[in-house]
């Protein structure tokens, strides 16, 4: 249910400015951990990030969340325990920011949860998306009301439930760039409008870091390929690249979204099996990086125009080799990390969920039907009072 005013936490609005403080908590498909952003937000626009914190998932929790992306035994019980674990990890970061800023009253938490299934519209009238989080436990542990399950209402209205960030990108970056690219586990792009009041567009491009992270962890036990160094030692395998780019997803028109349900180790192995002989692991890594860059570039050129300014956020913005590959694939685009626009790359998504919490509290729609395909604007999220 949506938040009735009588159960809302004490309002923290600055009477002179209309600004309130919100906490955004985000853990994405990369499964690296949790980002928390404390932000001052105004319903009519304007945002100031006050603080940011990050904590990696405990290995056991990360491994269980990854395992829950595919069918397995005793899933309901395991998922419930994992949802509790996510809530505790979120609460710890919320507590960190509360302790750093005890003078601030936080209106609400916007909490994404950990996606373990994303199948919108897979079956006629029965699509769903599932983000693991015990939001009631998070409200109990933090003492702050929580807005969670932010994608399901859009899916219920016939939408993809993703991406949800284009409206936030429009609010924060419009006029300073033409597109915003987030490279987390999955990559998605927002195409911003320069016309006042016009609606931005957005869609998922394909795999971001998820396959790159899987492959280096499998062969070197590392969580990610720092700066793309290992990929830089290999050679792109044209046959493998062509096989992967042949996936029908890349030809779908927007609205479209995806996740680990499609781009996962089983998918990768199926394409590796098309090769005549085993490939060197380092060459597979180089090819996966090229897949990420080219799938983004193709989607941006097809749906976003020939050139402009592109701001990159998410973990992919820290991968120098990926950023250079994007530059080579998009020579007419000026590409830079979102840091140059005043919002560091690793803070953007958590800030977006603080913004979505504000939209819920203010009874404002958080989705964009032109982006997700929903039948209309909807107030997103479920309210869990403190």
N, C-alpha and C positions, 0 to 999 in steps of 0.2 A: 504494500500500500504506500501511497505517497504521504509526505509528511504533513500532518495537520498542525496548524499553528500552536495548539495547546501542548503538544509534545515536543516542540522544538527547543533546543538548548537556548540559554540566555543569549539574547541578541548582543552582538559585539560591534554593531555598526557605529562608526565614528559619526556623531550627529552633524558635524560640520562638513564632512566630505561624502557621506554615504558609503564609505568603504568598510568592508568586513574582512576578517582573516579566515582563510580556508587552508586545509592540509590536503595535498594530493599524494596518493600512494599508488605506485605502479610497479608491477612485475610483468615483464613481457615474455614473448615466445623465445627469447634468447635464454631464459632461465638462469641468468647470471646472478640475480638478486633483486633487491627492492630499492627503488629510488623514492625519496620523500621530499616534497617541496612545500614550504610554508609561504603563502602568498597573500598579499593584500589585493582584493578584487572589488570592483564597483560594477553593479548590474548594468550600467549604461556604457561600460567600457573602461579600460585602464587596468593595468596589472603591475604590481611590483613584487618580485621574488625577494623574500626576506632571508630565507635560508634554505639549504639543501643538505641532505644526508643520504648516504648509501650504505647498504650492508649486503654482503653475499648471502645466499641461502646456505644453510648447513648442508654438507654433502649428502647426508641421508635423506633430507627433505627434497633436495634438488633431484636426486636419483628417483625418488618415488613420484614426484611430479612428472618427470620425464616418462617413467613407466606408465603412468596413468593416461598418457596420450594415446595409448593403444589398448585394445581389449585385453583383459587378464582376469585372473581369479579373484574372487571376493572384492570386487571393485567398489561396491557401495560402502563397505566398512573402511577400506583403505582410503577412499576419497574423503570420507568424513573426517578421518584422522588427519589427512593432509590439509584439509580446509582449516582445521584447528591450528595446524603448524603454520600455515600462511598467516592466519590472524595473529598469532603470537609474534611472528617476524615483523608484521606490519606495526603491531602495537609497540614493539621495542623501538622502532624508528620514530613513531609518533611521540613516544615518551622522551626520546633524545631531543627532539625539536621543542617540545613543551618545556623541558628543563633549561634549554638555552634561552628561551624567551618567556619566562614566567609571567611577565607583565601583560602578555597578549591573551585575549580571549578568542578561542578558535570556534567559529560558528559551526563548522561541520567538516568531516573528512570525506573526500571522494576517493573510494578504494576500488581499484580495478579487479583484483583477484587474479588467479592464475588460470589462463585458458588451457583446458585439457581436451575440449571438443569444440569445433566450430563448423556446423553443418547447416547454415541457413538455407531454407528452401530446398533441402535435399529431397524431401518427400513433399508431395502436394499438401500444403497446409500444415505440415508438422516439422518444419525446420526448427533448429534450436542452436543455442550457443551456451557453453557452460564454463563459467569462471569460478574456480574453487576458492571459497573464502567463507569462513564463519563470521559474518558481519556482526551478528549479535555478540559474539565473544569479543570482537574488536571494540565494539562500543563499550562493553563491560570493562575491558582492560584499560582503555584509553580515557574513559569518562567523557567522550565526545560523541555526538550523534554521527552516524555513518550513512552515506549514500553509496549503495553498492548495486551490483547486478545491472550495470548501466547499458548493456547491449540488448537485453531480452525484449524490452518493449518495442524497440525498432523492428526486431525479428517478428514479433507478434503482429506488427502492422505491415508485414510483407517485405520488410527490408533485409539487408545483409547483416545489420548490426555492426558494420564496420565499412570503412574507417569512420570513427567518430571525431577525429581531430581536425578535419578541414575547417569547421566553423571556428574553432579556437585559433588555428593558424591564420585565418582571415582577420580575426579580431586583433591579433598581436603583430602580424607581419605585413599586412596589406599596405601597399605603397612602397615597400622596401625591397620586395622581391616578387617575382611572378609565380614561383612554385616553391613548395617546401617538401623535401624528401626525408622520410624517416626510415632509417635502416636499422631495424632491430632483428629479431629472428626472422620476421617477414618484412618486406619493404612495402611502403605505401607512399603515395604522392598526393599532395594537395595542390590544385591549380587555382590560384587566387584571382580575384576580380579587382580591377581598378575602378570599376563603376560603383559609386556609393549605393549601398543597399543591395547590390547584386549578389547572387549566390555563388560561392566557390564550388569547384568540382573536386572529386577525389576518388581514389580506388587503390586496391592492393596491386602491386606489380608482380610479386612472386617471392621466391626465397631471398632473404637478406643474409643474415649470419647463421641461420640454423644448420644448414648443411656444412658450411665451412667449420663451424664449431664442432659438429659431430665428427667430421673426418679427422681433424687434428687431435681431438680427444681419443679417438680410436687408435691412432698410430703413435701419438706422443704423450698421451695422458694430460694434455694441456686444455684449459677451458676455452681458449680462443687463440687465434693466430695473430699475435701482437704485431700491429702495423702491416700485416700481410707478408711478413718476412718469409715464412715457409712457402707460401704461394709464389713468391718472387723467385724461388729457386727452381721452379718447375716450368714445364712447357705446356701450353694449351693443347688439348687433344681435340682436333676438329670434329672427328666422328662422334665423340662423346658429347661435345657441346651441341652439335646439330641434333642428336637424339633427344637431349634434354629440352632444348628449345622447341622441339616438335610437340611438346605436351599441349593438348587442347586448351588448357587454362590460358596460355599466353595469347590465344586468339579471341578470347571472350571479350565482348564490349563491356564497358562499365554500365551499371554498377556491378562490381565483382569484389569478392574477398576470398581469402584462403588462409591456410594455417598448416600445422604439422599433420593434420588429417591427410593432406596430399603430399606436401614436401617433407619427406621423412626418410630414414635409412632404407626402408623397403623400396621406396620410389627410386632412390639413388642406385641401389643394387640392381634393380631391374634394368636400368640404363647401362650400368657397367657390364651386365651380362650380354649386351648387344655387341661388345667389342670382341674381336677375334682372339685376343690374348690378354692376359692380365696387364693392367697398366701400373706404372710406377705411382705409388701413393702421392708423391709430391706433384706429379703431373695432374692427378685428379684434383688436388687442392687448387692448382693454378686454373684449371678448367671451371671449378665451382666459383671461383672469384670472378671469372669472365662471365659466367652465367648470371651472376647477380648484377654485374654492371650492364650487360647487354639487355637483360630483361627489363631493367629500369629504363635504359635509354630508349628502347623500342616503344615502351608504353608512353614515355614522355613525349617522344617525337610524334607518335600517332595521335595522341589525345591532347597534347599541351602546346603544340606549335613548334616552330623551328628554333627558337632561341629565347634568351632572357636571363634573369638572375635566379639561381637555384640555391636555396639554403638547405643544408643537410644537417640532420640531427640523429640522435640515437648512436649506438655503439659503432656503426659503420663510419660515422664522421671521424672517428679516431684511427681508422685504418687507412694509412697513407697510400698504400698500393691500390686499394679500392677507389679512393678519391681520384687518383691519377687515371685509373681505368675509366672512370666516369667522364673525366675530362677528355680523354681520347675518343670516347664514344659520343660525346656531346660537345663538339668543338664550338658551336655557336652559343653555348650556355656559359655564363660566368658562375662558377661553382665555389662555394665557400661554406664552412661550418656556420651554424646558426649563432655561434659565439660572436661573430662579427656584427650581428644585429642586436646584441645585447642580452640574448638568452642562451646560455651554454647548452651544447648539444645534449648533454646527459640530464638536463632539467626539463626539457620541453614536454615530454609525455606526462610526467608527474604533474607538471603545472596544468596541463590540459585537463586532468581529472579533478584537480582543485576547481578549475573553471566549470566543469560539468556539474560538480556538487553545488556550486553557486547557482547555476541555472535551475537545478532541481529545487533548491530552497526558495528561489524567487519565482517559482512556478512558470518558468520559461522553457520552451522547447530546447532540447540539446542536440537533436538529430537534424540532418539535412536530407529531405526526401530525394533531392536531385542527386545526392551522393550515394545513399544506401538503397534507394528504390522503395522505401516505405511509402505507404499510401498517404501520409501526411505528417506534419510536425508532431512530435510527441515529447512530453516531459519524461525524461529518462531516469531510471534508477528506483530502488526500493529504500525506504527510510527505516533506520534502526536507531531509535532514540537512546541517549545515554542513560 
